[in-house]
Amino acid sequence: MSLSINVAETQELLNSGLPLRLIDVREPDEFAICKIERAELLPLSVFAEQFFNRLPHTGERILLYCHHGMRSMRAAEYLAKRGYSNVSSVEGGIDAWSTQIDPSVPRY
């Protein structure tokens, strides 16, 4: 399974009603500027300490995003190495979401 998913595929999954977790790995100040609806904040700076308590189900569908996709890919790789089998990083992050899916999401 690829660890990447594009924003159009992300939107389809969010609209599908299938169970999934949308995790924003940016920092709280970035999350305060903008976020994707349904997103939960789990900053990369505390990810290693908190992921197991916050994401206890290794088979759960998890989509991770950040500003441009670099931090979320690191988080996706981190989870995959720990047995998470259904995790993806949103390519281009919230910036791509803003330009391709929802222009009402502020860019920064």
N, C-alpha and C positions, 0 to 999 in steps of 0.2 A: 504494500500500500504506500502510495506517495504521501509524503508529509506536507505537501502543498495543496492548497485549494484556492481558486480565484474568487473574486468578489461576487461574480454572477452565480457561481455554484453555492457560495455561502448564502446568498439571498434565497436561492431555491430551497436550501436546507432549512433556513429559518422560517420560510413560509410554508413548509411541508407539514408542520405540526409534529414531526418526529421528535422524540426526546433527544436533547443535546444540551451541552453547556457551552456558552460563548464566554470566553475568558479574555479579558483585556490585561496584558502584561505591562502596560505603561505605568508610569508613576502617578500618584494621586493628583498632582498639579495638572498633568496632561488630561487625565480623566475628567477633571473639573471643566476643561475647555470644551470637550466634546466626547461623545461615546456613541456606540451603536446600541440601539434599543435591545434590551434583554442582557446586556453585557454585565459580567461580574468582574470586579477589579481584583487582580492577584498580581501585584507588581513583581517584575523580574528580580528586583532588589531583595525580596523576601521569599521568592518562589521556592527555593530549595528547602527552606525551613517550614513552609506552610502547605506545599502542594499535597502531601499525603493526607492531612486532615481535611483540606478543602475539596480534594478530588480523590476520594477513597476507592472508587470503582474503576479498575483498570480497563474494563471493556466498554465503559461509557463513551459516547460520541462527544469529543471535545474539540472545539474550534478555538484557536488562539489568535489574537491579533495585537499589533502594536501600532506605531506610527507608519512605518514603511515595510515591515515584515522581517527585519533582521532579529530583533529580540524574540519575537514570537516563534521564529524558526529554531532559535536556541532552546526555547522552552519546549517545543514539540520534540526536538531531538532528545532532550533531557528526559521527558516522559517516556518516549519510545524505548530508550535504553533501560528503563525501569519497568518494562512490561506492559505499558499502556498500548493497546492494539488498535485504537480507533481515534487517533489524534491528528489534527492538521493545523498548519499555519496558514493564515489568510495572506496570500501574495499581495504586496503593496500596502497592506495594513489599512488603517482608517483613512489615510490619504487617498488611496485608490477607491475606497468605499465612497468618499465624498465626491470624487471626480466622475465615477462611473455609475454609482447606484443612487446616492442621495445627496444632491448638492446643498441641501439645507444643513448638512453637517459641516460645521466650520473647519476650515483648513488653517494650519499654523506651521 
